[in-house]
């Protein structure tokens, strides 16, 4: 623990979810150790989830209207949208930066932005500045479902449809190039970038060509607790009910389990992609899988489910880190995880769960193994809980953040 206390400006623009929980935990830990925290942020729709005002000495809302319209905007609207986003993001950052520079802070601790990943704010403050960036703007660098700069196959189209396809490609590629350029300049403006895993470090290196430092997150034991409750015949997943969390894969995997021993699948989500949700529901019906999704539940209900489920299934595509497996472990719940992204650093095979390839038959076999073998399931739950309390302890995560602050300020 530091003998000196710091005045820290916080900037973020996050929806509800794991990244917001990570920020809240960092702030709560720094506040408990005597540091002064002031938040500067844009307006947010969901203020009920992990409200940072609870752990800040002061919170200031800086206007920002990004004018996000989405695919329904049409070709001209999509082109205007990226310019409007960049323009309003920079204007917001200038205003916030002026306010921060007037506050006589020791440093700026920024988190990522839901619209741009690396935010503009680093360009407009003169104090030492550190960015916690879990991932680059993945749709610019990963096929989700395709790379934006990859030329489409238009050979089957003719006439107006072919012209529209070319125009859409040009606009999407140009927009991605502009966003990518600004996000790289934003990232370069920070004195230090922290990431949540070695996988994330490599992702930023591939995307930006910049070095970063791994600063692992921790789990709050006061929130995620093993109640030693009786386990029921269901498994669960946590995360956005959308393609990146690979919920359809979970449905497919459970559908490969014989009906006589097939568990229910309960999915907990803060955000939902309605068309994808409907696809999952329809596929579950076809496979005879009992699939239940719960949206925006309370933390207490989430913890109760983690204490009653037999296991967690975790199969997101290239997830940078993922808090959910450690939260499950803290509640004595083992995890069946697909070996992708940061999960390879958090779930160890036959230690705190079972690790499988991205194959629904393998995943189904692992689920069956744990749901049918009570002794193994309890063993992995016990070792997982012990590991979560040591390797992923909350206090250690705050130690790591404080050490980075000390190093950045060279004190």
N, C-alpha and C positions, 0 to 999 in steps of 0.2 A: 504494500500500500504506500502511496506517495505521502511524503511529509507536506508537500505543497498541493494546494487545491487550485484547479484551473477554471477559468470562465470559458465555456465551450458553446459555440453557436452550432445548432443542429439544423440541417436542411434535408427535406425528403419530400417525395411525391409518390406515395405507395397506396395501393388498394389493400383490403383485408387479405390476410394470408400469412405464409411463413416469413416473408421478408419484413412485413410490418411487426410480426411478433419478435423477430430477431432484433430489430431496431428498438422496440419497447424494452426488451430485456437488457440491451446495452445501456440504454438511458437509465433504467431503474438501478442497475448496478453502479453506474458512475455517480448517480445522485446519492445513493446510499453511502458512497465513500467521500461525500462532501464536496463534489464538484458542482459548480453552478451551470445550469443548462438552460439555454433559451432557444426556442424553436422558431424558425422562419419557414413557412410552407405555403403552397397554394391552397385554394379551397379544395376540400375533399368531400366526396359523396357519403362515404361511410366513416362517420366519426365515432361510432359506438365500439368498433373493434379495436382493442388495445389503444385507448385514447392517450396520446403522448402528453396531453395537458395534465394528466395525473402525475407524471414524473418529471415535468419541466417546471422551472421557476417562473417562466413566462413563455407565452406562445403568441406569435404574431402571424396573421394571415395576410399574405401578399397576393393581390388579384392576378388571375391568369385565366384567360378564356381561350383554350387551344383550338376550338372549332374542329373537333374530331367528328367526321361524318360517317366514315366507314365505306364499305363497298357500294352502298346504295347511292353514293354521291354521283356516280356516273364518271365517264372518262375525264371531262373537264374539271369536275369537282375534285377528283382524286389528285389532279395535278395542283390545283389551288390549295388543297388541304395541306400538303407538305410545306409549302411556302408559308402558309398561315401558322402552322405549328412551329416552325423554326423562328418566325418573326415574334410570335407571342412568348415563346419560351425564353428567347433572349431578352425581351423587354422585361419579363418577370424577373429574370436573373439580375439585370441591372438594378432594378428597384430593391430587390432583396440584398444584393451585394452592398449597396449604399448604406442600408440599414445596419447590416452586420459590421461594416467598417467603422460606423459611428459608435458601436457598442463596446469598443476596447476589449475584445475577446482575445484569448490566447491562441485559439485555433478554430477553424471550421471543420466540423465532422459531418460530411454529407453522405447520404445514402442515395440509392439509385432512383430513377424516375420511371414511372409506369409507361410513359410515352417514348422516352428516348434512351433509356438505360443510363448512360453517362450524361449528367446534367450540365447546363451552361453555367451554373453558379460558380464553379471554380475559376472561370475567366474574370469574374467581377468582384473578387475579394482580394485584398492585399496581405492578409495575415496568412500564416501557415495553414495548409488545407489538406485534408485527408478524405478519401472517398472509399466507402465500403460498397463494392460493386460485385454482386454475386455472379453476374453473367453479362456478356455484351448483349446488344439487341439481336437476339437469336434469329428472328425472321430475315435479317440482312445477311446472315452467314450460314444458315442451315436450311435445308429444304423443308419448309413448313407450309404447304406440302411440296413447294418447289422453290428453288433459289430465284430471287426476283430479277437477277441479271441474266439468267439462263434463257436463251432465245427459245420461244415455243415452236412446236411443230405445227405449222399452218398449211401444210401441203394439201390437206383434205378440204380446206376452205377456199371459197372463191368469192369474187365480187366484193360487196360491201362488208360481208363478214370477215373476209381476209384483211381488208383495210382496217376494220375496227380492231382485229387481233393485233396487227402491227402497231396501231396507235396505243393500245393498252399496254403492250410490251414496252414500248419506248417510254411511256409515262412511268410505269412501274420501275423500270431499270434506272431512269433518270432520278426518280424520287429516292430510290434506295441509295444511289450514289451520293446525292446531296445529304441525306440523313447520315450516311456512313462517314462522310467527310467531317460534318459538324460534330458527331459523337466522338470521333478520333481526336479532334482539336479540344473538345471538352475534357476527355480523359487525360490528355497531355498537360492540361492546365493545373492538375493537382500535383502536389508535392509527393504524395504517396497514395497508392491504391492497395486496399486490402481485399482479399477474396476469401471465400468460405471453404475452399477445398483445393487440392492440387489439380484436380480436373478443371476447376474454374480458372486456376492460374494458367493452365495450358490453353484453355478456350480464349482468354484475353490475349495471350501471346499470339495465337493464330489470327485473331480478329484485328488487334490493334498494333501488334509488334511491340508491346510494352510489358515491362516487368511488373509484377505485383507480389504481395506477401500474403501467405496463408495465415489467416487468423480464425481458427475454428470457433464455431458457435457453441453454446451450452444450453442446457435445459433447466428450467426452473423447477426444482423439486417440490416447491410449495404448491405448484399447480398440478403437475403430473405425478401422481402418487399411486402406489400399488395398494388397493383396498383388500386384496386377497379374497375377492368375490368369486362366487361359483361361475365358471365359464359356461357359456351357452353355445348352441350349435349354429353359430354364424361367424363369418370372417368379415373383415372390414377394410376399406381403403379410405384415404384422406387426400383431398386436393381438388382443384378445379375440375368440375365435371366437363372435361373438354379433351381434345385430341392429345395435347402434350402430356397429360397424366395417364393416357393409355387405358382408360376405363374399359373400352371395348375388349382389350386383351384380357382384362380381369374377368369379364363376363364369359369370353370364349374359354378361358382356362377352367373356370368353375363348371362350365357346360360339359367339359370332358370327364368330369367325375361321375361315376355311376349314381343314378338317381337315388338309390337306396341309402347312400351315405353322403349325398350332396348337401353342403351347408348353404345357408342363406348368405347372400352378399349384400352388405350394407355399405353405402358410399356416403361420406360426409364431405360437403363442399361449401365453400364460401361464395364461389362464383360458378355459373352454369352457362354452357353453350347449348341453347335449346335444341337446335337441330341434332347436335351430337348426342344430347341426352335422349332424345326420341329414338335415335338409332340404337342406343344401348338398351333402352326399354324394349324395343321391338325384337332385337336379337336375343335378349334374355327370354322373351316369350317363346321364340322359336326353339331355343335350347332347353326350355323347361327350368330355367334358373330363376329362383325367387330373388329378385333384385329390388332393393329399396334404397332410395336416395333421400338424404336429409340436407336441407339447405340452411345455412346461417344459424346453427344451433349454438347454445351457450357453451362456454368452456367446461362447466360442470357436467353437462350432458355428454360432451366429447370424452371427458375423462371416464365417465361411467361406462360408455361403450368400450373404451380401451380396456377397462377392467372386466368386461363381460365377454368380449370376443375371444375366439380360440387362437386367432392369429391375424396379422395385418398382411395384406398383399400390397406390394409396392413395385410398380413397373413403369414409371414415367420415362419418356424418351429423353435421354441425355440430361437428366436433372442435375443441376450443378452441385447440389448438396442434399437438401431435403431434411427438414427437421422431424418429419413424421416418424421415421423408424426409431429415432432415439426417444421421442415422446412415448411411443408404444413400449419400448424397452423399459423406460422408467416406470411404467405401469405393470411390468412383469409380462408383457406380451411379446412373443417372438414374431419375426418377420420373414415372409417369403418374398425375396427381392430378385429382380432381374439385374444382372451384372452390367449395368450401364452407368456412365457418368459418375457423380460423386458417391453413389451408393456403395461402390467398391471400397471406399474408405470408411464406411460406417457399419455395414452389415458383413460380418465374417461368417463364413460357412460353418455350421455346426457349433458356433459359439453363441451368437445372439439371434440366429435365424438360419435359413437355408437360402443359398444363392443359386440361381438357375440361369440358363440362357433364355433369350427371347423366343421361347417356344411354348405354346400353350399346353402341349402334352407333358413337357418337363415340369411346368408350373403346376399343372393339375396333380402330378405325382407327388410333388413336394407338399402341396396342400393336404393331400390325402395322408401322407406320412405323418404330418404333425397333428391333424385332426383325429387320427386313429391311434396314435401312440401317445398316450397321456404322459408317460414317464419322460419321453424325449421332449415333449412340449413344455413340461414344467421345468426340466433341466435348462433348456434354452431360455425360458422366461427368467429363471433365477440368475443365470450367468449374464444375460442381457441387462437385467436391472443393475447388477453389480458393476458391470462395465459402464453403463450410462452414468452412474453416480461418480465414477472415477475419471474415465477418459473424457466424458462430456459434461463434467460438472459446471454448474452455473458460475461459481466463484472463479474457477480457472479461466473461463471465457472472459470475465471482466479483467482478470490479471493480464490476459493477452492484449486486450484493448488498451489498458493503461500503459503497458510496456511499449506499445506502438506510439502512443502519445508522447511518452518520455523520449523515445528515440527520435521522433520527428522534431521535437523542440530542442533536442540535443542537451538535455538537462541531466 
